[in-house]
């Protein structure tokens, strides 16, 4: 399916993260500011009902209602009306892969826990009802206990409760699990003879009680899973519950009988035999309770990554699609939602089929804007048969960021990192070992399921039956560990050259790493991952192989994300600015030619894809990244500083069992993070900043999974790391350390500011839709989540923007702009200069949307001593032209010690306007009129007062 051009394409987007602290009404109140900023579309985090208290909304538990914690449907209507009154759209973040499974809120999941495979919603979730472990057959493993099941049971932490409406449930702290209505008859029948003895045979209460028992015991069999039987069973159990509730209300004797039985089943702590009745009842439930640690090896429902509270749903099922999209489609039909951002599409069984179905459901009368969260690895392209307008922009983030990393310093930086940390391992080795660790620990259960299915397939073919389950699991583990991309896209339609190339690469690498392993087993796995119909293969067998290949695809993505982004990126850190989602730390810098090539392709293939520089999942804020890139230009100076700081802070380290804490690698991460996150213009350390840095380093060391981890924390190492941060920032060692740190930090921050303005200019003018994460209109120095979820100070931002607008309205616009730009640059630490540049640039985009969404891309060159320190390109649509000009690798222009890349620092460097030389331009940022001289523009004139330029051949209105 060819993706249609959207009815209302966004020109710029602004990401808002909704939770109970920032609601839909807050967004409506923010709309005037965003409109004044130049934003055309609000890009909202998930707004459907999520688990109460959710800070992000990705744990949707009810697709049929707007989250009441953020205002509900009425607040959404108010926000929609406010946006529409300003000509703005609303792009909704939608999660098709998984749901939050809080049993209080997710009624589908609760029904599955109550009824097992016979639940009408059993097909909604990706559950293996016939797992390798026989005890889990027709059960869901629930790893919710904080201790071993037997310990929790015998201590009385598992307790039966009966509500006034006749519902039995099992309580474990705040958890409230349903009990199967048919199996609860065990409790109802307990001591029944005593109850009969207390009543005459003709007693209406006893007769009704026995009738309810008969009713429950003769519910339609759970073996009958057709929808008629499922619906009848659901209806009959509800009738039985209502009858029991009415009887309890009418008969004190029946109520006493039930209460006494519940007390007896609930047992007495310290007397293990008294819990036998409860244990027997729980063994009959459609779920099996276990310690949370059991999930590692035995969980039998597919999760989002390794998060037990997020269960994958089977979006390939038409009924699931319809049930989850009904409300969203209504919002689209009402024009309340103008676009969708589709989260984690690599988790879907068949992404292409999902996109096609979504377009069909929306209908041809409305052309919805669609972007996908798809992480493209180096050299990877979005599949051409996906009916979407592009990605959320991580590939743009990384190619843009690489412009500011000095490629020539790669070897020197690597040597520095090796000397400081003592590590000699390549990034490829770190990735391989990290992915293998994830497979063998937090995501081992999914591998067990896949290996078990692969073994079943091998047993059905005499040519492969000699492969043992263990050998198959070991070989498949190696192949997934060596997978070079997040996933492939084999489907019933076949497979592509991309699929074949990457599967072959994984097989080759796995064979190379395992010379003692028989190669025939890897050839067998290759056949299963690239299934092809054969005359000797039945349709059923081919379908089974195809399903296996497609299930493996759903697994390789999470392993890649957890192994690379959440492990290897904390183990291999020469330059942290390169350790970004979709990035490669060994790809040290980019030439301007590669940036232009990427932008040309973007203009041709995905001109509406998002251009991100900060996101809620990014490893650090865009301006922190811009600062750290300066280090690539000064490896020798940086190395001297780090060694000096390590000597000063040596007494702040603590010796723990396996060495100093933090180790040298963690300490090196700390100094980089500190440089990036240090508040602009501040010299004093606040308690809030100490807390932020402590939380960051704690997360970094746990994600690294060497001395400590989330699953097995080391209190000794964790406490030592926290103490190290305190000692270096506010402890006895803080004064000598900060005396050496701050002068260096302040200069890096000043030069990093130029990088920030440069990347913002290129982002605004590049092909694609510039996306702004909440608060990033001023300095974004955030660390990784949850640090980047902190609320932005929109009151201050609105006031600053209003002041800028007022100043621009005084006198002639060109003169006012020149004065305002120069003044804001002089007070850059306050962030107003970034806000100014953002609003001025987005004003041009909103005034000429076709120029930036459809315009031709023209790379421009330069000559002179600093030609390699500038990047420039033009955009042309019909008679309109815009040119972006921005510096890079700026210490090559201004030096490191002092000064900014302004005026005479550019020497003889000139910009070649090429075929655009005949036009007259005006610089959007300072009102300067620009005319080429013999086809050239001297950069010392263009950058005389301001370090970036956006030239237009028309007057902005």
N, C-alpha and C positions, 0 to 999 in steps of 0.2 A: 504494500500500500504506500503510495506517495503521500507525504505529509502535506496537507494544505496550508497555505499561508494564513495565519490567524486573523480573525476579524478585527481584533484590537491587539496588535503587537506591542509589547512593552518597549519603551525607549530607555528607561533606567528603572532599576528595582531597588527596594530597601527592605532588608530582612528584619522582621520583628519576631522576638521570641516570647510567646505568650505563656503565662502561668498565673497563679492567683495573685502575684505581686504586680503583674502587668496584664491588664485585661483588654478585651475588645473595645470597651469604652475609653480606656486610656489611649488606644490606637486612634480612635475617632478624634479625640482631643489633640492628638499629635499631627493629624492630617494637614492642618494649615502650615505647620512648620515644614513638613516633608514636601508639600506643594511649593512653598517658597524656596526650598532647597533645589528644586528642579526635578524631583522624583515623579515618575509617571505611574508606577505600580508598587503597591505594598505586597511584599512577598512574605507570607505568614507561616509560622511554624504550625504544626497540626492543631486544628481547632475542634476536632471531634472529641467526644467524651473520653477522657483518659483516667488512669488510676488517680484517685484523690491525692493531692499534694505533689503531683508530677511537676518537675521543673522544666520539662521540655516538650511533653505532649506526644512523644513517639510511642507511648504505651497505651494506644487506643483500646478501650474495652467495650465501646458501644458505638457502632457506626451510624446509628439512627438518630443521634442527637448531638447538638453543639455542646461542648463542655460547659456545664453550669458554673464551674469554678472561674471561668474567664468571662462569664456574662450570659451565656446561653444564646438562644436564637434571637431574642429581642435585641440584645447588644450587637449581634452580627448585622441585623437589619439597620441599626443606627450607624454602624461603621460603613456598611455598604452605601447607605444614602449619603453620608459625608464624603466618601471617596468619589461617588458618581457626580456629586455636585461640583467637584473640582476636576472632573474628567480623568480621574485616576482609576486604575484597575486593581483587582485583588487576585493574587496568585496564591493558591492554597497548597501547602505541603501535605501530601497524601502518602500513607504508608500501606502499600499493597502486600507486603511480605509477612507481617506478623502482627500480633495483638498482645496487649497486656492481659495477664490471666489471673488477676485478683478475683478470687471466687465470690467476693461480695458484689463486684461491679460487672463482671463479664458473665452474663447469664448463659451464653453458649457454652463456655467452659464449665460452669457449674453444672449444667445439664449433662455434660460428658462425664464429669466426676460422679454424678449420681447414677447414671445409667450405662456408662461404658460404651462398648461398640454399638449397642442398640439405641443410643441417643440419636435424635434427629440431627444433631450437630456434630456427630463423630466424624463425618466426612469433611467437616470444615477445617479440621486441624490435621497436620502432617504427623500422624501417630502410627507407630509400628505396633500393631496389635498381636503380631506373632513373632516376638523377638527371640533371640538366641536363648535367653534365660526362660526356661519353662514356667517358672513361678510368676513371670510377668505377662503371660498369655492373657489377652483380653483385659489387661490392666494398664493404667498410666502410672509410671513411677513419679511420685511426688517428693522430691528432695527438699523438704521445707524444714526439717528438724535441725535444731542446733546441736544435737548429740545423737548417739546411736538410738535406733528405734526402741530397743528393749529398755534402755535407760530412761527414755522419755516416758514410756508406758508405765514402768514400775514406780516412777516418781510421781505419778498421778497428774502429769501435765497434759495428757490426752483425756478429755472428758466429754461424755455425751450430754447433750442439752435438748430440751423439747420446748418449742415455742408455742404460744397460745393458738397459733393457726394450724397446729397438728404436724409441724415439720420437725423431724429429728435431725440433729447435726452433731458434728464432732468439733470441739473447741481445742485449739492449741494456741495459747496466748491470744493474739488478736485474729487468728485464723479461724474461719468458720466453714468447715467442710460438710457437704451434704452426706447423708447416709442412704444407701439404696433402699427404696421402699419395700421391695420384696424381701430383702435380707433382714430388715428391721423386725420382721415377724419373729425372729429368734428371741428378741427382747420382749416382744408382746406376749409370746407364749410362755416365757419363763414364769414359774410359779402359778401357772394357769389353774392347776388343781385347787390351790388355795383360794383363788378368786371364785371358782365355781362353788366351793364349799360355803362361801359367804352369801351366795345368791341362790334363790330358787331357780329351777330349770327354766321356768317360764318368765323369769325376770327380763323385762324389755331392755334394760341396760346391758345385761350379759348377752342376750340374743343379738343386740346390735354390735357388741364388741366381737363376738364370734363371726358375725357376718362380715365385719371389716377385715378380720383376719383372713377369712376365705377370699375376700375381694383382693387383698394384697397378694396372697399366695397364688392366685390364679390370674395375675396380670398376664397379658400376652407374652409369650416366651421371648427372652432376649436374643434367641437364635434367629428370630424373624426380624430381619432388618429392612424389609420393604417399607415404603413410606406409609402405607395404610396401617400396617401393624404398629409402626413407630408412633403414629398419630393416635391410634387407639390406646396404646399403652400410656402415652403421656396424658391423655384425657382421663383414663381410668384411675391413674395414681393420684391425680389432683382431686378427683371425686372422693377417693378413699381418705385423703388428708382432711378434706372438709368435714367428712362424716366423723372422723376421729376428734377433730377440734370441737365439733358440736357435742359429741358424747362426753368429752372431758368437762365441758362447761355445764353439762346437765347432771353428771354423776360424780360425786365426791369419791365413791369407792373405786371407780375406774381410774380416777386421777391419782389416788393413793397407790393403787397397784402399779401404775406406770412410774411414779416417783420412786417407789421402793426398788423397783427393778433397775432404774437408772442408777440409783445409789449403789446397788450391788454390783452392777457392771463397771462402775467407775472405780471400784477397788479402793484399797487402803494403802497409802504409801508406806513402804517398809515391809509389806506383806505380799511378795510377788505372786503367790497362788491366787490372790483375790483379783488379779487382773486377767486371768485365763479367759473368762467370759468375754471381756472386751477385746482381747486379742483375737479370739475366734470370730467375733463379729467383724473386726477390721480386716481379717484375712479374706472375708467374703465380699469386700467392697471392690468396685471397679478401679480402685487405685491402690497403690502400695506405698505407704509412708516410709521415708528413709532419711538418713542424715544428708545434709546438703552436699557433703563430700562424695556421696554415692553417685551423684550426677555425672561425675567425670567418666565413669565407665559403663553406667547402666541406663542412663536416661533414654527413654524411647519415644520422645517427641522432638521433632526438629525445632531448634531454637533460633533466635536472632543471636548469631555468634555463640557465646557461651553463657548467655544470660538466661537463667532458669525461669525468670518471671515474664519472659517474652517468647510466646510460642508461635511458630510459623503456621500460616494458614494456606490452604490449597487453592490459590487464586486461579488455577487452571480449571477448576470446577465451576460450571456456569452458575449453579445455585449460590456458591460462595461469592462469585463476582457480583451477582445481582443484589445479594443481601448487603454487601459491603459498600456498594456504590450508589444505592438508591438516593440517599440524601445529597451526596455530592452532585449527582446528575440533576437533581431538582434545583440546587443552587446555581448550576451552570445554566439551566433552562431559564431561570429568572434573571440571568445576567448579573447575579451577585458575585459569582466567581468567574474570572476571565482567563484563568490559566491554572495549570497544575504543575507542581514540582513533585516528581515521583521518587520516593525514597527507596534506597537499597534494591534497585531492580535486578541486580545480579543474584538476589536470593530467589527470584521467581523461577518456576519450573521451565517456562517458555516465555521469555520477555517479549519477543516479537509478536507472538500470538496475543499476548495481553494488550499490547499497544493497539493492535488492529481491532480487538474487541472493544477497547475503550473508545476509539474513534467511531465505531459503529453505534455504540450506546449513546454517544453525544449527539449523533445525527449530522447529516450533511448541511443542515440549515445553520449550524453554529460551528465555526472553526476555532477550536480551543487551542490555546498556547500550551505546549507540553515540553518540559525539560526533565532530564533524568539525572539522578545521582549515580553516575557511572565513573569509576576511577579508571582512567586510561593510562596504562603503563607506557614507558618510553617507546615511541614509534607505533603505538596502537591507535587505530581509528575506530570511531563509533560504527557499528555495523550499518551498512547502507540500507538494509531492508527494515530498519526501525523507523516507524512513523512518528518521529519526535523532532523537535526543533534544535536540539543540542543537549549539552550536559550542563551541570551546575557550575562548571568552570574551573575545576582543579588543574586541567591541562594548561589553561591560560595562566593561572597563578604561577605555575612552575616555569613556563617558558619566559614569562615576564620577569620573574625573580632572578632567573639565570643571567639576565642582561647585566645585573649589578654585581656579579661574582667574577673576579679576575681569573680568567682561565689559565693564564700564564703562571699563577701561583699554586696550581694544583699539587705539584710534586713537593714543593717546599712545605705546604700546609700539611700534607700527609706525613712527612718526616717529623714535623713538629708534634703532631698528634701521637705518633708512635713513640717519640721520646718521652713525652709527658705521661702517657698512660701505660707505657710498656707493652702495649698490644701490637701484634704484627698480623692479626687476622684480617683477611680481605672482607669487604662488605658481602660478597657472594657467600662466603663461608658462614658469616654471621647470620645471614638470611636463612640459609639452609638449616643450620642448627636451631634457629629460633622457630621456624615453621615445624620442624620435627618435634620440638619441645611442646608446642601447642597441640599437635596431633596426639602425642603420647600422654598429655595431661588434660587440659580443660576441654578438649574436643575429641577425646578418645572414644566416647560412646558412639558418636556418629561414624567414626572409622570402623568400629566393631560391626555396626549395622551394614555398612557397605561391604566389608570383607565377608560377612556372613552371606550376603546376597551373591557376591562374586563366587563364593564357594558353591552355592546352590547351582549357579550357572555352569560351573566347571564340572560338577557331578553329573549334569545332564548330557554331557558330551564325552564320549569315550576317549577322545584325543586329549582332553584336559583334566580328566578326573584324578590323575595322580598328584596334582597340585594339592598340598595340604592347606587347611584353613590358616594355619600359622604362617606358612610361606607366602600365601596370597596377601595376608594382611601386611606382612613386612614389605613385600614388593610394592603394594599399593601405597603404603606410607612413604616409601622412597619416591614414587612418582609424584605424589601430591607435594612433597617437600621440595621437589625440583621444578614445580610448575612455574613458568616464567611470567604468567599473567594471572589476573584475578580468576577468570574462567573462560571457557569456550562456550559455543552456542549450538551444539549438535541438537537436532530436533527431528521430528518426523519428516521434515522437508529435506533432510540430509545434513551435510556439513560443508564448511567452506575451506578455502586454502588457509585462512587464518587459523581455523580449528586444527587442521592437520599439522601445520607448521609448529604450533605450540605444543601439541601433544607429542609430536616426534621429538621436539627439543627436550621435553620432560623425560621421555623414555631414554633418550641418549644419555642425558646427564645421570639418570638413575642407574643405568647399566655401567657407566664409567665409575660411579662411586661404589659400586658393589661387584667387583671382579670375581668374588667367590660365589655369587648368586648365579644360578642357571639362567641364561638369557632367554630361554623359551618362555619363562613365566612373564617376562616383560613384553614379549611379542603377543602373548595371550591377552594381557591387559590392554595393549594397544588396540587389538581387534575389538575388545569390549567398549573402549572409549570412542572408537570410530566404527560403529556398527553398520554393516551393509547387508541388505537382503541377499540370500543365496538360495539356489534351487533346493539344496539339501537341508535348508533351515525352515522349519515351520513358521507360520505367521506369528504364532504364540511365542516361540522362542526368540524371534527377532524383536518382538515387542518388549520382551523381558530384557534383552540386552540394551535396547534403546532406552528403556526406563532406567536401567542401571547407569548408563552413560550420563543421562540427564540429572540423576540424583548426585552423581559425583560432581557435576558442574555446580550444583547448589552448595557443595562442601568446600571446593577449592577457594572460593571467594572469601568466606570467613577465615579460613586458615591463612590466606594471604594478608588479610587485614590485621588479624591478631598477631601473626608472626612477624610481619614487616613493620606496620605502623605502630603497633602497641608493644613490640618487643625489640626488634632489631634497631629501630630508630633511637632507642635508649641505650643500646649497647655499642653503637658505632656513631660517634658524634664529632668528627673533625670540625665541621661548621654547621651549627644547628639550624641555620636558616635554610639549609638544603633538605633537612629532615621534615619534609612536608608531605601531606597526603598526596599520593600520586607522584611524588618526587623520587629522586635517586641521589643519595649523598655523594656518589662517585662521579656524577655528572657535574663537574666543577666549572660552571660558567658556560656562557653561550655567546657566539658571535652575533653581530647585528643581522647578518645575512640569514641565520637560522630563524631569528625572530620574525623577520620579514616573510620568510617562506611560510611560517606557521600562520601568520596573519592573512596572507594571500589565500591559503587553503581554507581558513576560517571564513573569509569573505565569500568564497565560492560555495562551500558546503554547508556551513552552519552559521549564517550571519545573525541568527537570533539566539544563539547559545549564550548563556550567562558568562560574563567576564568577572570572576571573583578574585579578590585579593585577601579577604578575611571571611571566615565562615564559623558556624558554631562548632564544627569538627576540626578546624585548623589547629595545628600544634602551637601556634603563637600568632599574635596580632600582626597585621601587615607592616606597621611601623617599627615594631620590634625586629621583624625580619629585615627590614631596610637598614636598620642600624648594624645588625650583625654582618651584613654583606660588606660593610666597610672593612671588616677584619681581613677579608680575602685580599685586600689591596696592601695590607701592612703586616704580612706574616712574621717578619723579624721583630718588629715592635711589639706585636701581640704576644709572641712567644716570651719576650723578656718580661712583659707585664705579668703574665700568668705565673712564671717561675718566681717572680718577686712576691706575688700574692700568696703563693703556696708556702714560701718560706715564712712570711709574716704570720700566716694562719696555721702553721704546723702544730702549735700547742692547742689549737681549738679542736683538733681531731681526737677521737677516742679509740684506744686499742680494744677491739672486741675479739671474739674467738678466732676469726679467720683473717685478722689484720686490721689496718686503720679504717675508721668510719668517719666520713665517707672515704671510699677508695679514690684513687687518683682520677679515674674516669668520671665518677660522680661529681667530684670537686671541679673538674673541667667543665662539665655540664652546668654546674652552679654558676660559675663566673660568666659564662655566655648568657645564661638566663637572666642574671642580675644586670648585665649590660643592656639587654634588650628591654627589660621591664621597668628599669629605674624611671620614676616619674619625671617628666620633662621639667627642667628648671629648678628642681628641688635638691637641697643639700642635706636636709634633715631626714632622719629615718623615723617613720611612724610605726606604731604597733600593728596597724593594719597591713603595712607592707611586709613586715617581718612574718606575719601570719601567712600572707600570700606566698612568700618565698618558701616557707616551711612546708606548706601544703604541696607546692609544686615539686620540691625535691623529694618529698615523701612519695608522691605519685610516680616520679621518674624512677626512683630506685625500686619501687614495687613492680612497675611495668618492665623493668630491666630483668627481673626474676633471677638474680644471681645471689645476692646476700639476703634478700627478703622478697616477699611477693604478697599478692592479695590472698591467695589460697593458704599460704604458709608464712605468715608474717614473722619477722624476727624482732621482738620488742627491743632487744639490745641494740641492733643496728638502727632501727627506726628512731629510738631515743637519741642515739649518738648523732644522727643526721640532723634531727631537730635542734639539738644543742649546738651543733656546728653553725647553723644559720644564725641562731641567737648570739653566739659568741662573736661572730664576724660582723654583725650589724649593730648590736647594742651592748655587747659584752666588753670585757677588759681589752680584747684584741681589736675591737672595732675602730678605735681612734687611729692607730697606726695603719691599719688596713685601708680605711676610708680616705685617709690622707693621700695614699698612693692611688687608690681606685678612682676617686671622684674627678680629678683633672682629666684623666684618660677617658672616663665615661662621658664627661661633658663634651669633649671634642668629638668623640664617636657619635654622640647624640646629635650634635650640630651638623656634622656631615651626613648622618643618617636622615636628617630632616630633608636635605636636598634629594636624597634617594627617594624619600616618601613622596615629595611633590612631583618628582620625575615620573615615578610609576603611576601616580594618580593621573597625570596628564595623558600618558600613553593608554591607560585603561579607558579613560573617557572617550578617546578618539579612535581606538582600535575597533575592528569588526567585532560584533557581538553586543550584548546588552550589559553595561556596567552594573554590577551588583554591589550594594553597600550593606555591610553588616551593621547591626544596631550600634550606634555610637561612633562608628568609624569615620564620620565626617570630621571629627577632630582626632588627635593622636590616639591610635589603637596600639597600646603597649601590653595588651593582655597576654597572659600565659594560657596554657591548654585548659580545656574544660576541667573543673567548673569555673575557673577564674574568668573565662570569657563570657560567662552567663550573668555577670554582675550588671545591675541596671545602669543605663546611661543617664547623665544629668541633662535631661532635655530642657529643663528650665533655663540652665546656663547657656546651652547651645542656641536656644531660640532667642535669648536676649542678645547674644553675640551676633547672630545673623541679622537681627533687626538693627543693631547698631551699625553694622557694615552697610546695610541697605540705606540707612539714613545718611551715612557719610557719602555714599555714592550719589545720592540725590542732591548734594550740595555743589553748585557750580557746574562747569562743563564736565560731562561724563568722562572724557578721556583724561582730563587733568585730575579729576577725583580718583579715578582708578589708579593712576600712577602714584598718587600720594598714599592712597589706602594700601596698595600692594606693598609699597616700600615700608610703610609703618608696620604692617602686620608681619612682614619678613623680619624686621628688627626686633619684634617681640614674638618670635616664632614659638617659644616654649609654651605660650598660652593656648596654642592650637587654632587661633582664629585664621591664620594664613591657610591652613588646610580647608577650613570651612569656606573661606572665600573662594579658593580655587575650585572646590567642588561645586558651589552654587553657580559660579560663572561658567564653568564648563558644561554643567547639565542644562543651563539655560540655553546654550547654543544647540545642544542635542534636541531639546524639546521644541525649539524654534524650527529646526531643520531635520526632522526625524529620518527622512528618506536618504539624506546625505550620509548618515552614519549607519543606517540599517541596510541600505541597498547600494551605497556608493562604491565606486571603484577604489582599489587600494594601490597606491603608488609609493614605492620605496624611494627615499631620497638619500643622496650621498653627500659627503663633505670632503674638503681637502684642507691641508694645513697640519700644523704640529699636533693638534688635539683632535684630528678627524675621527679617531677611534673612540673618542670620549663623548660622542654625541650620536643620538639615534633620532631619525626624523622620517615622517611619511606623510603623504597627502591622501585626502579622501575627495572624490569628485562624483557628483551626481548632477546630470544635466549642466546647468550653468553655475552651480554652487560648488565651492572648493573650501576645504579646511586643511590646515597643515599643523601637525603636532611636532614640536621640537623639544627634546629633553636630554639632559646630560647623563652620563654613566661613568663609572670608575673615576670618580671626581678627584681623588687625590692625585691623579695624573694631571689635573688642571690646577687645583688650588694647593696641592701639597697637604701633608697631614698636620703640620704644626699650627698653622693659622690661616685665616681667610676663607672666603667662599668663592665658588666658580662664577664670578661676575666680572663684567667689563674686560679690562686688559688682560685678565688671567687667560683669556681665550686666544690671545696673540693673533696669529695670522689665519686662524681657522675660519673657514667659510662654508656656508650651506649652499648646495647646488639645488636650485628649484627646478631645474630641467625644463620640461614642457609647461610648467606652471609659472615660469619666470615673467611672463607678460602681464600677470595679474597684479593688482594692488591689494594689499592686505591690511588688516588691523589686528593687533594682538588683543585677544579677549581679556587677558589678565591685567594689562596695564594701559590699554587704550592707545598704545604706540602704533603709528602708521608705518607700514613696512613695504618697501619697493625694492625689488632686486636690482643690483647694479651689474650689468652684463651677465645676468643670470644667476648672480651670487648674492648672498646676504651675509655680511660679516657677523660672526657670533658675538664679538665683543660689543657690537651695537645692539643686537637682538637681546642679549643677556646683560645689558648694561646695568639694570636696576633689579631685575627679577630673574630667577634661575631657570624658568621654563617658559614656553610660549605655545599658545594655541592661536594660529592665524586663520582669519576667515576673510572670504572675498565678498561678504555681504554684511549689512548692518544688523546686529542682533536687536530684536525688539523687546 
